Amino acid sequence: MAKLVLRGLEKRFGGFVAVGGLDLELRSGEFVSLLGPSGCGKTTTLRMIAGFIDPSAGTIEMDGEVLSSPAGSVPPERRKMSMIFQSYAVWPNMTVAENVAFGLKLRKLAKDEVRRRTAEMLEVVQMGALAERYPAELSGGQQQRVALARALVIRPAVLLLDEPLSNLDANLREEMRFEIRRLHDEFKYTTVYVTHDQAEAMTAADTIVVMNGGRIEQVGTPEEIYQHPRSRFVARFIGGTNLLEGRTLTPDAVEVADMVVRCAEGKAAGPSAAVSIRLHDVRLSATPFASDTNAGSGTVARQVYLGAHRDYLVALPGGLELRATAPMSFDVPVGAPVYVYLPPESCRALAN
């Protein structure tokens, strides 16, 4: 296990700032996900942690030792880290066992020790029966298990993962993200996991670092990030949400369409603000709600049957649109009137 600290970390490519002034501390044994859209700087940050590229400013420290700075960096092979790539990067000319044993052989361990640790790790990732197969004979999920075994068998202090599941189908992705978390819990190494998939981050991570434009938008647990977004970007990126633009009435009340919406969280400031509310928190009804605030009406603009629920798009007065999910039993056709209620405890005011 290792403690990682990023201080003022920056990476510039010419005039472009890919990563700008990151400050982040990772506790020993913590599973941290760098989450954000393409181009937000998460992979560049990971590559700096790995030692593949040097920072333009700032430092990376592990257990008090400076690994990277503009003055010089410890090479990747001396960082006690393993990295798993999006493309698996298993060697096609080696068997499963040979792939996993490769790092141990480089460290010149005794042959018996190499065989023992390789066999143990293959059993951990449930690949023992396939030890003599070649990568071309494996599925994508199996190849990713080989990559995991190869990374873990050398007992790294830090495990780095760069979009490791993006090449897998939906069912395999779900299986493997639970597997990655299981292995983390078993071996207790410090993990940095880069992804653009919020489900992966929320399933596996202890802490999520939401990045945008090379900077950190918010750091918190999955529940904190989802329930208490601090910016419009985080509210939109994490989970399905509505951002309803309106006129500020008070710090906790915003006029949206023909509604006065009171918000239990956040703070409206300036002449205009937005109300953030998750799709599943919106309540729909065929009859009016008995409330003077947070209630209004609209017209069903779209309705999609999704099996477990229905997805509605409601046209509100003033050209605003509101998305909501409702039980299958709530079936209102397109063009029909519908009534909405936005529970104050589910509403968050966000300043412009």
C-alpha positions as CSV (number, residue, x, y, z in Angstrom):
1,M,0.0,0.0,0.0
2,A,1.1,3.6,-0.6
3,K,0.0,7.1,0.0
4,L,0.0,9.3,-3.1
5,V,0.0,13.1,-3.1
6,L,-0.3,15.4,-6.1
7,R,0.7,19.0,-5.4
8,G,0.0,21.7,-8.0
9,L,0.3,19.2,-10.8
10,E,0.2,20.7,-14.2
11,K,0.9,19.5,-17.8
12,R,1.2,21.8,-20.8
13,F,1.6,20.8,-24.4
14,G,2.7,24.0,-26.0
15,G,0.1,26.6,-25.2
16,F,-2.5,23.9,-24.3
17,V,-3.0,23.2,-20.6
18,A,-4.1,19.5,-20.4
19,V,-3.9,19.4,-16.6
20,G,-4.0,22.6,-14.6
21,G,-2.9,22.8,-10.9
22,L,-4.2,19.5,-9.4
23,D,-4.0,19.0,-5.7
24,L,-5.1,15.6,-4.6
25,E,-4.2,13.2,-1.7
26,L,-4.9,9.5,-1.9
27,R,-4.9,7.5,1.3
28,S,-3.0,4.2,1.5
29,G,-5.3,1.4,0.3
30,E,-7.9,3.8,-1.2
31,F,-9.7,3.1,-4.5
32,V,-9.9,6.5,-6.3
33,S,-11.6,7.0,-9.7
34,L,-10.7,9.9,-12.0
35,L,-14.0,10.4,-13.8
36,G,-14.7,12.8,-16.6
37,P,-15.4,13.2,-20.3
38,S,-12.8,12.7,-23.1
39,G,-10.2,15.5,-23.0
40,C,-10.7,16.4,-19.3
41,G,-7.1,15.4,-18.4
42,K,-7.7,12.2,-16.5
43,T,-5.5,10.0,-18.6
44,T,-2.7,12.6,-18.7
45,T,-2.8,12.7,-14.9
46,L,-2.6,8.9,-14.8
47,R,0.3,8.8,-17.2
48,M,2.2,11.4,-15.0
49,I,1.5,9.2,-11.9
50,A,2.9,6.2,-13.9
51,G,6.0,8.2,-14.9
52,F,5.4,8.0,-18.6
53,I,5.3,11.8,-19.0
54,D,6.8,14.5,-16.8
55,P,4.8,17.3,-15.3
56,S,5.3,20.9,-16.4
57,A,4.8,22.1,-12.8
58,G,4.1,20.6,-9.4
59,T,5.1,17.3,-7.9
60,I,3.9,13.7,-7.4
61,E,4.9,12.1,-4.1
62,M,4.6,8.5,-2.8
63,D,5.1,7.9,0.9
64,G,7.1,11.1,1.2
65,E,9.4,10.5,-1.8
66,V,9.1,12.9,-4.8
67,L,8.6,10.7,-7.9
68,S,7.9,13.5,-10.4
69,S,8.7,17.1,-10.8
70,P,9.9,19.4,-13.6
71,A,13.4,18.9,-12.3
72,G,13.3,15.1,-12.9
73,S,11.3,11.9,-12.4
74,V,11.8,8.4,-11.1
75,P,11.5,6.1,-14.1
76,P,8.3,3.9,-14.3
77,E,10.0,0.6,-13.6
78,R,11.2,2.0,-10.2
79,R,7.9,3.3,-9.0
80,K,6.4,0.1,-7.5
81,M,3.4,0.5,-9.7
82,S,1.5,-1.6,-12.2
83,M,-0.7,-0.3,-15.0
84,I,-3.5,-1.9,-16.9
85,F,-4.4,-0.5,-20.3
86,Q,-7.6,-0.2,-22.3
87,S,-6.3,-2.6,-24.9
88,Y,-5.3,-5.3,-22.3
89,A,-1.7,-5.4,-23.8
90,V,-1.2,-9.1,-23.2
91,W,1.6,-10.6,-25.3
92,P,0.1,-12.8,-28.0
93,N,3.2,-15.0,-28.3
94,M,3.0,-16.0,-24.6
95,T,0.6,-18.4,-22.8
96,V,-1.6,-17.1,-20.0
97,A,0.9,-18.4,-17.4
98,E,3.9,-16.9,-19.3
99,N,2.2,-13.5,-19.4
100,V,1.5,-13.5,-15.7
101,A,5.0,-14.8,-14.8
102,F,6.8,-12.2,-17.0
103,G,7.2,-9.5,-14.3
104,L,8.4,-12.0,-11.8
105,K,11.1,-13.3,-14.1
106,L,12.3,-9.8,-14.8
107,R,12.8,-9.5,-11.0
108,K,14.9,-12.6,-11.1
109,L,12.9,-14.6,-8.6
110,A,13.7,-18.3,-8.2
111,K,11.8,-20.6,-10.6
112,D,9.9,-22.3,-7.9
113,E,8.7,-18.9,-6.5
114,V,7.7,-17.8,-10.0
115,R,5.7,-20.9,-10.6
116,R,4.0,-20.8,-7.1
117,R,3.0,-17.1,-7.3
118,T,1.9,-17.4,-10.9
119,A,-0.4,-20.4,-10.1
120,E,-1.8,-18.7,-7.0
121,M,-2.6,-15.5,-8.9
122,L,-4.2,-17.4,-11.8
123,E,-6.5,-19.1,-9.2
124,V,-7.4,-15.7,-7.7
125,V,-8.6,-14.4,-11.1
126,Q,-10.2,-17.7,-12.0
127,M,-7.9,-18.4,-14.9
128,G,-6.0,-21.4,-13.5
129,A,-7.7,-23.9,-15.9
130,L,-6.6,-21.7,-18.9
131,A,-2.9,-21.3,-18.0
132,E,-1.6,-22.9,-21.2
133,R,-3.9,-21.1,-23.6
134,Y,-2.7,-18.2,-25.8
135,P,-4.5,-14.8,-25.8
136,A,-6.1,-15.4,-29.2
137,E,-8.0,-18.3,-27.6
138,L,-9.5,-16.1,-24.9
139,S,-12.5,-13.8,-24.7
140,G,-12.1,-10.1,-24.0
141,G,-13.0,-10.6,-20.3
142,Q,-10.5,-13.5,-19.9
143,Q,-7.8,-11.3,-21.5
144,Q,-8.6,-8.6,-19.0
145,R,-8.3,-11.1,-16.1
146,V,-4.8,-12.0,-17.5
147,A,-3.9,-8.4,-17.5
148,L,-5.1,-8.0,-13.9
149,A,-3.2,-11.1,-12.8
150,R,0.0,-9.9,-14.5
151,A,-0.3,-6.5,-12.8
152,L,-1.0,-7.9,-9.3
153,V,1.4,-10.8,-9.2
154,I,4.4,-8.5,-8.7
155,R,2.6,-7.0,-5.6
156,P,2.6,-3.4,-6.6
157,A,2.2,-0.5,-4.1
158,V,-0.1,1.2,-6.6
159,L,-2.4,-0.2,-9.3
160,L,-3.2,2.1,-12.2
161,L,-6.1,1.4,-14.6
162,D,-6.8,3.4,-17.8
163,E,-10.3,2.7,-19.1
164,P,-9.8,-1.0,-18.6
165,L,-13.3,-2.1,-19.5
166,S,-14.3,0.0,-22.4
167,N,-13.6,-2.7,-25.0
168,L,-15.9,-5.2,-23.2
169,D,-19.7,-5.7,-23.8
170,A,-22.2,-4.5,-21.2
171,N,-22.5,-7.7,-19.3
172,L,-18.8,-8.3,-19.1
173,R,-18.2,-4.7,-18.0
174,E,-20.6,-5.2,-15.1
175,E,-18.9,-8.5,-14.1
176,M,-15.4,-7.1,-14.3
177,R,-16.0,-3.9,-12.4
178,F,-17.2,-6.0,-9.4
179,E,-14.2,-8.3,-9.9
180,I,-11.8,-5.4,-9.9
181,R,-13.3,-4.2,-6.6
182,R,-13.1,-7.7,-5.1
183,L,-9.4,-7.9,-5.9
184,H,-8.8,-4.5,-4.4
185,D,-10.5,-5.5,-1.2
186,E,-8.5,-8.7,-1.1
187,F,-5.1,-7.2,-1.7
188,K,-5.6,-3.6,-0.2
189,Y,-3.4,-1.8,-2.7
190,T,-3.8,1.8,-3.6
191,T,-5.8,2.1,-6.8
192,V,-6.2,4.9,-9.4
193,Y,-8.9,4.1,-11.9
194,V,-9.6,6.3,-15.0
195,T,-13.0,6.1,-16.6
196,H,-15.7,8.1,-18.3
197,D,-18.3,5.7,-17.2
198,Q,-20.1,6.9,-14.0
199,A,-21.5,3.4,-13.3
200,E,-17.9,2.0,-13.2
201,A,-16.8,4.8,-10.9
202,M,-19.7,4.5,-8.5
203,T,-19.6,0.7,-8.4
204,A,-15.9,0.4,-7.6
205,A,-14.5,3.6,-6.1
206,D,-14.2,4.8,-2.5
207,T,-13.6,8.3,-3.8
208,I,-14.5,9.9,-7.1
209,V,-12.6,12.8,-8.5
210,V,-14.7,14.5,-11.2
211,M,-12.5,16.3,-13.7
212,N,-13.4,18.8,-16.4
213,G,-11.1,20.9,-18.6
214,G,-8.0,19.7,-16.8
215,R,-9.2,20.7,-13.4
216,I,-11.0,19.0,-10.5
217,E,-14.7,19.9,-10.2
218,Q,-15.5,17.9,-7.1
219,V,-14.1,15.2,-4.9
220,G,-16.2,12.9,-2.7
221,T,-17.7,9.5,-2.1
222,P,-20.1,8.2,-4.8
223,E,-23.1,9.1,-2.7
224,E,-21.7,12.7,-2.0
225,I,-21.0,13.2,-5.7
226,Y,-24.5,12.0,-6.8
227,Q,-26.6,13.5,-4.0
228,H,-24.8,16.8,-3.5
229,P,-23.3,18.0,-6.8
230,R,-21.5,21.4,-6.3
231,S,-21.6,22.6,-9.9
232,R,-23.8,22.4,-13.0
233,F,-21.1,20.2,-14.7
234,V,-21.2,17.6,-11.9
235,A,-25.0,17.6,-11.8
236,R,-25.2,16.9,-15.5
237,F,-22.4,14.4,-15.7
238,I,-23.2,12.2,-12.8
239,G,-26.6,10.6,-13.3
240,G,-29.7,11.8,-15.1
241,T,-30.6,15.2,-13.9
242,N,-32.7,18.2,-15.0
243,L,-31.2,21.7,-14.9
244,L,-34.1,24.1,-14.9
245,E,-33.1,27.7,-15.6
246,G,-35.1,30.3,-13.7
247,R,-35.1,33.7,-11.9
248,T,-33.7,34.0,-8.4
249,L,-36.3,34.9,-5.8
250,T,-34.4,34.1,-2.6
251,P,-31.2,32.1,-1.9
252,D,-33.4,28.9,-1.6
253,A,-36.2,29.7,-4.1
254,V,-36.1,30.0,-7.9
255,E,-39.0,30.9,-10.2
256,V,-39.1,28.2,-12.9
257,A,-41.7,28.4,-15.7
258,D,-45.0,29.0,-13.7
259,M,-43.6,27.5,-10.5
260,V,-41.9,28.8,-7.4
261,V,-39.4,26.1,-6.6
262,R,-38.0,25.9,-3.1
263,C,-34.7,24.1,-2.7
264,A,-33.4,22.3,0.4
265,E,-29.9,22.4,-0.8
266,G,-27.6,24.8,-2.6
267,K,-27.8,28.6,-2.9
268,A,-29.2,30.7,-5.7
269,A,-27.2,34.0,-6.2
270,G,-27.4,36.7,-8.8
271,P,-30.5,37.5,-11.0
272,S,-30.7,33.9,-12.4
273,A,-30.0,30.4,-11.2
274,A,-30.8,26.8,-12.0
275,V,-32.6,24.1,-10.1
276,S,-31.1,20.6,-10.3
277,I,-33.4,17.6,-9.7
278,R,-32.8,14.0,-10.7
279,L,-35.2,12.3,-13.1
280,H,-36.4,9.7,-10.6
281,D,-37.1,12.4,-8.0
282,V,-39.7,14.2,-10.2
283,R,-43.3,13.1,-9.4
284,L,-45.9,13.0,-12.1
285,S,-49.7,12.9,-11.8
286,A,-52.8,13.0,-14.0
287,T,-54.4,15.3,-11.4
288,P,-53.1,18.6,-9.8
289,F,-50.9,18.4,-6.7
290,A,-52.2,20.2,-3.6
291,S,-49.2,22.5,-3.1
292,D,-48.6,26.2,-3.6
293,T,-44.9,25.7,-4.4
294,N,-42.8,23.2,-6.4
295,A,-45.9,22.1,-8.3
296,G,-47.0,22.9,-11.9
297,S,-48.3,21.5,-15.1
298,G,-47.1,20.7,-18.6
299,T,-47.7,18.6,-21.6
300,V,-46.3,15.2,-22.4
301,A,-43.8,15.7,-25.3
302,R,-42.4,12.2,-25.4
303,Q,-43.0,8.9,-23.6
304,V,-40.8,5.9,-23.9
305,Y,-41.5,2.4,-22.4
306,L,-38.3,1.0,-21.0
307,G,-39.7,-2.2,-19.3
308,A,-39.0,-1.4,-15.7
309,H,-40.3,2.2,-16.0
310,R,-41.4,4.8,-18.5
311,D,-39.3,7.8,-19.5
312,Y,-41.2,11.1,-19.9
313,L,-40.3,14.4,-21.5
314,V,-42.6,17.1,-20.2
315,A,-43.0,20.5,-22.0
316,L,-43.3,23.2,-19.3
317,P,-44.5,26.8,-19.9
318,G,-41.8,29.2,-21.2
319,G,-40.2,26.6,-23.5
320,L,-38.6,24.6,-20.6
321,E,-38.5,20.8,-20.8
322,L,-38.4,18.3,-17.8
323,R,-37.4,14.7,-17.9
324,A,-38.9,12.2,-15.4
325,T,-39.2,8.5,-14.9
326,A,-42.4,6.9,-13.7
327,P,-43.7,3.4,-13.0
328,M,-45.0,1.4,-15.9
329,S,-48.5,1.8,-14.5
330,F,-48.4,5.5,-15.1
331,D,-49.3,5.8,-18.8
332,V,-50.1,9.2,-20.1
333,P,-50.1,9.6,-23.9
334,V,-48.1,12.2,-25.9
335,G,-50.0,15.5,-26.1
336,A,-51.9,15.0,-22.9
337,P,-51.7,17.3,-19.9
338,V,-49.6,16.1,-16.9
339,Y,-48.9,17.6,-13.5
340,V,-45.5,17.7,-11.9
341,Y,-44.1,18.1,-8.3
342,L,-40.5,18.7,-7.5
343,P,-39.9,17.7,-3.8
344,P,-37.9,20.5,-2.1
345,E,-35.6,17.9,-0.4
346,S,-34.6,16.7,-3.9
347,C,-34.0,20.2,-5.4
348,R,-30.7,21.9,-5.4
349,A,-30.2,25.5,-6.3
350,L,-27.1,26.2,-8.4
351,A,-25.9,29.7,-9.1
352,N,-24.8,30.8,-12.6
